[in-house]
């Protein structure tokens, strides 16, 4: 693994792959701190040097609790402690383009090619960025939200330990799993290649893979000893999944269960779901993980002590997938 520390005195929670850059592995990160100016920074993984290097860094006036990069432009959306989401241009200078005010702290951001979604504890917003207006759903105890990449009008959110999918077109509930976990849900991620499939992670120390049309999970992953802050599918090879927890650990999973990969019977005889690797050299909770937008085999993690770590899928597993 390759490590870069943003600051000796600040903390960090937010990381997002630079989706607008398809030629190199870049991550946008932000800090949360009270003693010094907070930062929004761009880091790039230099494969030749096996090094993580700072590309750009800007002071930011507030704590950065959530980040989501634009899918097409050098812009990043930041959720701060002022009940606001700011869309920032991150070219030469840090320039605020839009500020979207909310009724409470924003706990989730999702920015795709066709949607911009945010949530607070009581509201889920589906935004029109040009008009700076939103359709919204109100509920209680919303913890995470995101858009369904396969169905334009569907948006998922976690409601304490339940998972709900709302249809904005028909203004109705599409799916609901009432007791998805034994404790509060901390993250949701749709399988990018397999409709109706998603993963959730929770304070109950597990990640669970779902077919939203069924009430029982397809698989429960129990590889952490404390809260699982995030679980993320690989966008290219969705049988690969990352989990990150407050047990100072990141795991790389092979999850054939529920994946879209065309796998023959001989593969099933040889390979099953498994933990491929564990990164345990963190000194603090790992709040965020994301896959590189430019390279299928790299991923980034951010821990509370503001260390950014880049990991790689083992070569052996890479060749199993490709060959």
C-alpha positions in Angstrom: 0.0 0.0 0.0 1.0 3.6 -0.6 0.2 6.3 2.0 0.0 10.1 2.0 -0.9 12.1 5.1 -2.8 15.4 4.5 -2.1 17.0 7.9 -0.5 16.3 11.2 -3.2 18.0 13.2 -6.4 17.7 11.1 -8.8 14.7 10.7 -10.5 13.5 7.6 -13.6 11.5 6.6 -14.3 12.1 2.9 -12.8 10.7 -0.3 -14.1 10.6 -3.8 -12.5 9.2 -7.0 -11.9 12.0 -9.6 -14.4 10.7 -12.1 -13.7 13.6 -14.4 -10.2 12.3 -15.0 -10.1 9.0 -16.9 -6.4 9.0 -17.7 -4.9 8.9 -14.2 -5.8 7.6 -10.8 -6.8 10.7 -8.8 -8.7 11.1 -5.5 -10.3 14.3 -4.1 -10.2 14.4 -0.3 -11.2 16.9 2.5 -10.4 17.5 6.1 -12.4 18.1 9.3 -10.6 20.1 11.9 -11.1 23.1 14.2 -7.5 24.2 14.9 -6.4 25.0 11.4 -7.9 25.8 8.0 -9.5 22.8 6.4 -8.4 21.5 3.0 -9.8 20.2 -0.2 -7.0 18.4 -2.0 -6.4 16.4 -5.1 -3.9 13.4 -4.9 -2.6 11.3 -7.8 -1.2 7.8 -7.7 2.0 7.6 -9.7 2.2 4.0 -10.8 5.8 4.2 -12.0 7.0 5.6 -8.7 4.5 3.7 -6.6 3.8 7.0 -4.9 0.8 9.1 -3.9 1.5 12.7 -4.7 -0.3 16.0 -4.0 -1.5 17.7 -7.2 -3.5 20.6 -5.7 -4.6 21.8 -2.3 -6.9 24.7 -1.3 -8.0 26.1 2.0 -11.8 25.6 2.7 -13.7 27.6 5.2 -15.7 24.7 6.8 -15.3 21.1 7.7 -15.7 18.7 4.8 -18.0 15.8 5.9 -19.0 14.4 2.5 -17.5 14.7 -1.0 -18.8 13.7 -4.5 -16.9 14.4 -7.7 -18.6 15.5 -10.9 -18.8 12.7 -13.5 -17.6 15.0 -16.3 -16.1 18.3 -15.1 -13.3 19.3 -12.6 -15.9 20.0 -9.9 -16.6 18.6 -6.5 -19.7 18.8 -4.3 -18.9 19.3 -0.6 -21.2 18.8 2.4 -20.1 21.0 5.3 -21.3 21.7 8.8 -23.3 24.8 7.7 -26.2 22.8 6.5 -25.1 23.4 2.9 -23.8 21.6 -0.1 -21.4 23.6 -2.2 -20.4 22.8 -5.8 -16.8 23.9 -6.2 -14.6 24.2 -9.3 -11.2 22.7 -8.6 -9.0 24.0 -11.4 -6.5 26.7 -10.6 -8.5 28.3 -7.8 -11.2 26.9 -5.6 -14.3 28.6 -6.9 -17.8 28.2 -5.5 -20.3 27.7 -8.3 -23.5 26.7 -6.4 -24.6 26.6 -2.8 -27.6 24.4 -2.0 -29.1 25.1 1.5 -30.6 22.4 3.5 -32.8 22.2 6.7 -30.1 20.2 8.6 -26.7 18.6 8.3 -26.2 16.8 5.0 -25.2 13.2 5.6 -25.0 11.9 2.0 -24.1 13.0 -1.5 -24.4 11.2 -4.8 -23.5 12.8 -8.2 -24.0 10.8 -11.4 -24.3 11.6 -15.0 -28.0 12.0 -14.7 -28.7 12.9 -11.1 -27.6 14.8 -8.0 -28.9 13.5 -4.7 -28.5 14.7 -1.2 -30.0 13.8 2.2 -30.4 15.1 5.7 -31.8 13.2 8.7 -35.4 14.1 7.6 -35.2 14.8 3.8 -34.1 13.1 0.6 -33.5 15.6 -2.3 -33.4 14.9 -6.0 -31.8 18.1 -7.4 -31.9 20.0 -10.7 -28.6 21.7 -10.5 -29.3 24.2 -13.2 -32.5 25.5 -11.5 -31.1 24.8 -8.0 -34.4 23.2 -7.0 -35.3 19.8 -5.8 -38.0 17.2 -5.5 -37.9 15.8 -2.0 -39.2 13.0 0.3 -39.5 13.4 4.0 -38.9 10.6 6.5 -37.2 10.1 9.9 -33.7 8.9 10.7 -32.4 9.0 7.1 -28.7 8.0 7.2 -27.6 7.6 3.6 -29.0 8.0 0.1 -28.1 7.5 -3.6 -29.5 7.3 -7.1 -30.3 4.0 -8.8 -27.9 3.9 -11.8 -30.3 1.6 -13.7 -33.6 3.3 -13.2 -33.7 7.1 -13.6 -36.6 7.8 -11.2 -35.5 5.5 -8.4 -33.5 6.7 -5.4 -32.5 4.5 -2.4 -32.1 5.7 1.2 -31.5 4.0 4.6 -34.0 4.8 7.3 -32.3 3.7 10.5 -32.0 -0.1 9.9 -34.3 -0.2 6.9 -33.6 0.3 3.2 -36.2 2.1 1.1 -36.4 2.8 -2.6 -38.5 5.8 -3.6 -39.9 6.4 -7.1 -39.9 10.1 -7.8 -41.8 9.7 -11.1 -44.8 7.9 -9.4 -44.2 9.6 -6.0 -44.4 6.2 -4.3 -42.3 3.6 -2.6 -40.8 1.0 -5.0 -39.1 -1.3 -2.6 -38.6 -1.6 1.2 -36.6 -4.0 3.4 -37.8 -3.2 6.9 -35.1 -4.8 8.9 -32.0 -4.9 6.7 -29.6 -4.8 9.7 -29.7 -5.1 13.4 -28.4 -1.6 13.9 -28.2 1.7 12.0 -27.1 1.6 8.3 -24.0 3.6 7.5 -23.7 3.1 3.7 -25.4 2.0 0.5 -24.1 1.2 -2.9 -25.8 -0.1 -6.0 -24.2 -2.8 -8.1 -23.2 -0.8 -11.2 -23.8 -3.7 -13.6 -26.6 -5.8 -12.0 -30.0 -4.1 -11.7 -31.8 -4.3 -8.3 -28.7 -5.4 -6.5 -27.0 -3.4 -3.8 -24.8 -3.6 -0.7 -25.4 -2.0 2.7 -23.1 -1.7 5.7 -24.0 -1.0 9.3 -23.1 -0.4 12.9 -23.9 -4.1 13.4 -20.4 -4.9 12.0 -21.7 -6.4 8.8 -22.1 -5.7 5.1 -25.0 -7.3 3.2 -25.6 -7.9 -0.5 -29.3 -7.6 -1.5 -31.6 -8.2 -4.4 -34.1 -5.5 -3.6 -36.9 -7.7 -4.8 -36.3 -10.1 -1.9 -36.5 -9.6 1.8 -33.5 -11.7 2.8 -29.9 -10.8 2.0 -28.1 -12.8 -0.7 -25.0 -12.7 1.5 -23.8 -11.3 4.8 -20.1 -10.3 5.1 -18.8 -10.5 8.7 -15.1 -9.4 8.5 -15.1 -6.4 10.9 -15.2 -6.2 14.7 -16.8 -2.7 14.8 -18.9 -0.5 12.6 -18.6 -0.9 8.8 -18.6 2.7 7.5 -18.6 1.8 3.8 -18.9 -1.0 1.3 -18.3 -0.3 -2.4 -18.6 -2.4 -5.6 -15.9 -2.2 -8.2 -17.4 -0.4 -11.2 -15.8 -2.7 -13.8 -15.7 -6.0 -12.0 -18.6 -6.1 -9.5 -17.5 -9.4 -8.0 -14.8 -7.2 -6.2 -15.9 -5.2 -3.2 -14.3 -3.0 -0.6 -15.4 -2.7 3.1 -14.0 -0.1 5.5 -14.6 0.0 9.3 -13.8 1.7 12.6 -11.8 -1.3 13.5 -9.0 0.4 11.6 -9.3 -2.1 8.7 -10.2 -2.3 5.0 -11.0 -5.6 3.3 -11.1 -6.6 -0.3 -13.8 -9.2 -1.0 -14.5 -11.5 -3.8 -18.3 -11.7 -3.9 -19.4 -13.9 -6.7 -22.8 -14.0 -5.0 -25.1 -11.5 -6.8 -22.4 -10.4 -9.3 -23.0 -9.9 -13.0 -19.8 -11.7 -14.0 -20.3 -14.6 -16.5 -18.7 -17.4 -14.6 -18.7 -21.0 -15.8 -19.3 -24.0 -13.5 -15.7 -24.9 -13.4 -14.9 -21.5 -11.8 -17.6 -22.2 -9.1 -15.9 -25.5 -8.4 -12.5 -23.7 -7.9 -13.4 -20.3 -6.5 -16.0 -19.1 -4.0 -16.7 -15.9 -2.1 -13.6 -15.0 -0.1 -11.7 -12.2 1.7 -8.8 -11.6 -0.8 -6.9 -9.1 1.4 -7.0 -7.0 4.5 -5.2 -3.7 5.1 -4.7 -3.3 8.8 -1.9 -0.8 9.1 -4.3 2.1 9.9 -4.0 3.8 13.2 -7.5 5.1 13.2 -11.0 4.4 11.9 -11.4 4.2 8.1 -14.4 6.3 7.1 -14.1 6.2 3.3 -13.1 3.9 0.4 -13.5 4.3 -3.3 -12.4 2.6 -6.5 -10.2 4.5 -9.0 -12.2 6.0 -11.9 -9.3 5.4 -14.3 -7.9 2.0 -13.4 -10.0 -1.0 -12.3 -7.4 -2.5 -9.9 -6.6 0.5 -7.7 -8.6 1.9 -4.7 -8.3 4.7 -2.2 -9.1 4.8 1.5 -9.1 7.6 4.0 -8.7 7.2 7.8 -9.7 9.7 10.5 -6.0 10.6 11.1 -6.1 12.1 7.6 -4.0 9.4 6.0 -4.9 8.5 2.4 -3.9 5.0 1.4 -3.9 3.4 -2.1 -4.3 -0.3 -2.4 -4.3 -2.7 -5.4 -6.1 -5.9 -6.3 -3.7 -8.9 -6.0 -2.2 -9.8 -9.4 -3.4 -13.4 -9.0 -7.0 -12.3 -8.6 -6.7 -9.9 -11.5 -5.7 -12.7 -13.9 -8.4 -14.9 -12.6 -10.9 -12.3 -13.6 -9.3 -11.4 -17.0 -8.5 -14.9 -18.1 
